[in-house]
Amino acid sequence: MATETKLSHTAAMILQVVDAGYVYGFSVMEKTGLPSGTVYPAMRRLERDELIKSNWEAQSIADAEQRPPRKYYKLTRAGKVTLEASRKRYPLLAHLVPAAQEEPV
């Protein structure tokens, strides 16, 4: 992967919200206002490019909450570097989705 990856505004916004603690698909959709048809393909590309990684929660946790299992996402080291570059490219990004400081909803 190149040292400086230029992301679309959508991809940068997704990295920003994952970094802020919104770590599964539906929470990313709620925070960004983007539809699933935009979020999930973008997250697959970000994972393919090794900017985020994912893991499924235990089935027992989902069963206890009577819902399907969630796939949780986390920024990789390359993702954090790319996000920092994106914050410089898109200065309003931090205003749209503040960095992790408060507990996610």
Phi, psi and omega per residue, in radians:
M1 nan 2.485 3.138
A2 -1.150 2.661 -3.130
T3 -1.092 -0.729 -3.135
E4 -2.009 1.792 3.112
T5 -1.626 2.222 3.093
K6 -1.668 2.146 -3.105
L7 -1.810 2.727 2.976
S8 -1.198 2.876 3.096
H9 -1.049 -0.693 3.135
T10 -1.063 -0.862 -3.131
A11 -1.109 -0.707 3.114
A12 -1.111 -0.698 3.123
M13 -1.129 -0.688 3.113
I14 -1.132 -0.780 3.079
L15 -1.035 -0.720 -3.138
Q16 -1.058 -0.785 -3.092
V17 -1.265 -0.615 3.072
V18 -1.118 -0.745 3.100
D19 -1.101 -0.536 -3.132
A20 -1.391 -0.081 3.063
G21 1.888 0.089 3.084
Y22 -1.656 1.629 -2.795
V23 -1.884 0.122 3.015
Y24 -2.284 2.795 -2.949
G25 -0.882 -0.869 -3.074
F26 -1.133 -0.657 3.120
S27 -1.172 -0.587 3.069
V28 -1.141 -0.750 3.114
M29 -1.090 -0.779 3.141
E30 -1.086 -0.765 -3.055
K31 -1.262 -0.639 -3.090
T32 -1.574 -0.408 -3.052
G33 1.384 0.138 3.140
L34 -1.486 2.580 3.120
P35 -1.337 2.823 -3.122
S36 -1.041 -0.589 3.130
G37 -1.175 -0.229 3.053
T38 -1.762 -0.794 -3.037
V39 -1.153 -0.925 -3.025
Y40 -1.153 -0.751 3.051
P41 -1.081 -0.680 3.124
A42 -1.129 -0.706 3.132
M43 -1.175 -0.623 3.070
R44 -1.115 -0.710 3.102
R45 -1.152 -0.746 3.121
L46 -1.081 -0.655 3.107
E47 -1.233 -0.744 3.092
R48 -1.005 -0.678 -3.125
D49 -1.459 0.094 3.084
E50 1.078 0.598 3.056
L51 -1.658 -0.413 3.003
I52 -2.353 2.771 3.004
K53 -2.283 2.781 -3.066
S54 -2.332 2.805 2.984
N55 -2.682 2.582 3.132
W56 -1.477 2.461 3.057
E57 -1.266 2.839 3.124
A58 -1.126 2.426 3.126
Q59 -1.003 -0.608 -3.113
S60 -1.102 -0.595 3.110
I61 -1.186 -0.811 3.119
A62 -1.095 -0.734 3.136
D63 -1.081 -0.723 -3.137
A64 -1.094 -0.534 3.138
E65 -1.715 0.097 3.095
Q66 0.920 0.950 3.116
R67 -2.630 2.918 3.072
P68 -1.175 2.720 3.088
P69 -1.103 2.586 3.099
R70 -1.750 2.565 3.016
K71 -1.743 2.060 -3.087
Y72 -1.691 2.459 -3.093
Y73 -2.022 2.624 3.119
K74 -2.528 2.485 3.082
L75 -1.225 2.463 3.009
T76 -1.516 3.074 3.081
R77 -1.053 -0.760 3.103
A78 -1.108 -0.626 3.108
G79 -1.115 -0.685 3.122
K80 -1.156 -0.725 3.111
V81 -1.119 -0.773 3.136
T82 -1.127 -0.690 3.105
L83 -1.093 -0.740 3.111
E84 -1.042 -0.752 3.106
A85 -1.131 -0.659 3.135
S86 -1.173 -0.601 3.104
R87 -1.115 -0.556 3.085
K88 -1.310 -0.655 -3.136
R89 -1.249 -0.651 -3.132
Y90 -2.076 1.414 -3.037
P91 -1.039 -0.447 -3.131
L92 -1.426 -0.121 -3.114
L93 -0.963 -0.803 -3.125
A94 -1.137 -0.467 3.110
H95 -1.370 -0.554 3.123
L96 -1.237 -0.752 -3.131
V97 -2.418 1.703 -3.124
P98 -1.022 2.575 3.094
A99 -1.090 2.876 -3.076
A100 -1.048 1.997 3.049
Q101 -2.521 -0.528 -3.136
E102 -2.029 2.841 -3.131
E103 -1.223 2.228 3.113
P104 -1.130 2.675 -3.123
V105 -1.420 nan nan
